Amino acid sequence: MSTASTTKPRRSCDRCYAKKERCTFNSHGASSCTLCERHQVDCTFVRVRRRVGRRPKVNRFGSRDYMHVWDSDRTSQKSAVPGAEASTSSSTLALPNTPATTATSATEWATEDSSEGDAETLSIRTDRSPRAVSHADPATPSLDLEQRNPRGYRVTTRWLQNQSQFVARELFEDRYVDLDVFYTTNDIFMSGPSFANQYRDSLLLVYRFSPAYLRDIGRAMLSALTWARLRTSSYEQVDITTGALTLQRLRTATVCDLSGAVMAIGLGPILAAFDLLTSGIGSALILRHALRLAKPWYQTLLDTPALNPVTISSIFWDTAHCLLNRQIPVVEFEARDEHVIDRVAGLCTTLLPLLYRLCTLSHGIAQSSLQVHLEPLLDLHAAISSWTRTLSAEEEQRFSTMECLQLNTQARMYRTAALLLIHRIMNPMGTNDYVAVAYADTVALELSNYLSAAAPRKKLQFVFVPIFLSMLESRTLSEEVWKSLKIMDGPSLGLDKLAKAVKAAWDKRDAGFSGSLFDLLESGPSFVVLP
C-alpha cells in the first residue's frame, strides 16, 4: 500500500508575516521567498513563535506583583494592622498593571512663592524614595564605570538578552534599576556616567505624570537600541507600532496644565531619538512640536532643576537644528545659573543665548539682507569671541578625567563653530575661504587632541555640528572621522546622511559653487542635524 508523502509547510518569513502578505518559495530548498527576492531584502525567520493555546492564568505574587524575602514579615504585619497599607500607598511609585497606575495621589504639583518674585516653582510631595526627584549633588562621588570595571560595561548580545526584559519592565522603577544598567542602556544620550543619576531622576519625575506613555516609548526605544547597536535581530523586531502610537498621542495631545507640559518635554526628545534610530526623517519636527506644547510653562520648568536633563537637552538640539537651517528656535534659553552642566549641552549652557541670537540674525538676513543686520552680527561675533567656559576645580571633582576633557573640548569646538558660521553668513563660498579653513582646522585639531588623550574606543559625543561645519570647509578630516564619533557598533542612519551631505557639498564646490553655505546645504541631500 503506497502512502502519499506529505511535507510540513514552512512558516512565513518575518517580512511577509508583518505585512500580512502571502509568503511563497520557488522551491522547497529555497532560502528566500519570492517577495523578499523581488524587494532585495534579507529573508529572515528570527521572530519568536507564539505560545499555542490559552494564555496561562497569572496569579499576583505579593501586593504589587513582586515580593522579596524581607517583605514577608511586613506583609503579615500589615495584615494585622488595619489601614497600614493605605498609609503607604500614596507615597509609592505605581508599577505597571496595577490599580495605582492611574492614580494621581502619588505625587502632587505644589506652587510656592520664590524669594525673587512671583514665579512658580515645581516641587514633589512624597514620603518615600527621595532619590526619584533628586538632582546631581556635588558632594556625591560620581559614578566611574572604568574604575569599577576595567573592561567597561560594554553592550553585548548576551547582555541584551539577559537585560532586555528586565529593563523594559522596570526601567522607571528607581528602587529596582541599577544605575550601571541604566547607563549601559542609555549611554548614547549623555556625556558620561556621571550624568546617569541626574538623567534617570528626571525620567522618573516625568514618569510620575505620564507612566503609560513613557513606559511604552521606553520599551520601543529599547528594541530600537538593541537593533541599532548590534544588528543581531531583524528590523521587524523593532517595536515600530508602539513608537508610532506614542507619537500619535503626542501629536494630538492638548496641554492644559503643568503636568501636561512635563509629559511633552519628557516624551519629545525620546520620540525624536527613536525616529532618528529607525528612520531619520522627522526628528526635528517631533522635537519642535513637543517644545511648542511645553512653551507656555517654560519659565516654571526652568525653575525645576530636576527637569534640567530633559529641558536643556531639547532646547540645545533644537538650537543646533536651527543653526544649519536658518530657523528660529522654539524656546530662547535663559542661563540663570552659569554652573549648570547638561548631559548633552555640557558647558555650552551659557553659550545657548548667544546661539539663539545667531539663529535669529541668520533668519532675519535670509528674509531681508546682510546690511540690515550687519552691526548686530558684528556685536554678536565679538560676544562669542570673548565667551569662555571651563570647569572649575570644584566642578572637576564631580566628573572623571575623561568627562572633564570631553566637556572642555565640546565647549571650545562649539565656540569655534559659531564663529565659523558667522563668517559664512557674511562671506559666501569662495570668498575669504582661508579664514573659514582656519576655523575648520581648529575644530579638527581639538578633535585630534581629544582622541590622542582618550582611552581606546572612547568616543567624543555631541560635537556633530562643529565637525560637520569643519568638513564642509576643509578636507583635513577624512570620512573616517565619523567612526570616532559613532557610539554604537551598528550603522547609524544619522551619520550616514551627514556623510552624504558632506560629499555632495564638496562635489558642488569642486564644480564652482559660489553661493551661501545654506543654499549649498539646501540643494543637497536631506540630513538630520545632530547636536
Steps between C-alpha positions, in 0.01 A plus 500: 500500500650829395464810711530849369791684652403822672731792563458725801424851369753771573399797709501850352815709515518800733427756229197322353368425847520866606343629176242215486607400150501156341843345549594260219822328400612397154624168635499310826868562562492872416648721771303811402136550410392654171395835651828546689692419182292752308562777757866393548478473878616232740249222556516426873319265739613637836167592657394313809223245453185577689386264769231257385182489704350722762702744695597371843323661791736738676465506875609808691816442697494745785302820521686662208576202274831432672629406843841485661601274783516789743146609406330190640504624858376843396207345316392306805536809718292713263224243499491517877485882510192643324573796273873437482491439125301814434749715688788416268334455161480871427875546524604202290575523131238287325608199297354416160183289494394600848201706605735769630623575149215739426501660841617856528543507875852360487643842419353846500594824335575765757557866421673722746621859487869529433717753680566688177142564388170344412645223281360158569737221593432132456532262791402142573329377813594148585582311815720231351768463239650850510754404233221500244497880491852585611753656269875492478664569833857633478584321823399163356791317334440450131454158348815390319435177311862471387614475862232251596556282198825535303336356190204737530131411483505435130174392341511148360245264353491288814460809719205621296337158510534488878395860568243587234195367683618641832568847364177510298291429807692677776664787312329766707499329838766681698520230767565217256712647219872481552669822395763308301224327302331831432820661373598201288159512334487877447867598469447658158275762659751648745859619507611253764397279792505794742177624339317167538350566842373846409357386167326199653347715774358737241341208312355373825346839558347501152384142552294599803276715281483291182584140598326328209651722229853490633488128570385423145761715328762361739430148378497611137827689548662193656409289196638770269823524698542123491463500122714811442787391724561147380277426199463149639122513474279569203367851444155347534578446868510877560177604670403755237130467581536609861728786402252617235209484744691705757587753230132521404412569863752781517385646168135515609569595861352816646713640781285688748709496816851460633481121520424485128799722431723260694362213292573684175851609593581146616357312201627739232874423504440126548265482202741710294785264586279200416425651159871567448585135568226354282442739209678833548228702329295701749720532809510881490124528442427277798736688728373844401137393541570381854675827583204700368263303722709571810597859413225675705637332814864545405584741783363262762682204347829688519436565869512123554864382500387137503362547146815660357623177332188485278438873465846632411591213267184555294572872463862429408402250229241739356753784499755284318236416240414867449865601458528302177147568372466877554206450735415651839505261799167441671633603841762757592704352782575720800825413673392570857777296657837503327607189690238272339668221302266308274524136390489607132584872488778461754663835575319669210197595710631857527574499125138410414366860525769614257418215262133602515597853395705351216199300378278809518745716304560228241125464448459877471779527244335228293175700503660840424870574444835489675536878521189531717641267766873558452562701818318256734685215330838664565403558865403135530833395347682699767284348777564143384871569454525611862283216633684238702392223732719244672453270794594642838703300751184422696312390189784272393445296816157398371626346177762254385811611314361395162170675565682824587701472179186441295306789656782750446560379144131523412477859627801616297378323186153657513649845556719457191208360299286805586777733381534296181127525437505878547785523250302301244191716554710803408706329227362258238691196385813598312548826691761522778520123512829511689322633811242222485774241452681634806187457712443152355857392573462623858202268545697214344791566735269489803367163386850365438620610844203335666539170318872486577434552872189281521494132581453248219144485369413817691274715284447875496128569519278796410743683270335412170425861400864618537633191322243532221584868438871423511468228237309739273795742504813286519607155391721462806246261649440192288179300486651265757433766763139383527626175651654696787163662570281191465403359840322185380661214312227477239447744212353841588234651274571852622876482444456338159281791389749756631782327310296507177423869551872578539589305186228672296613842625859443391388374161320832445787708637743324267262582215523872582215566744524854642174551689427508872563209731128455563417487129772238462342284771143550377592389149654176626352184651291528814661431836419515869691752708652332804616715793 
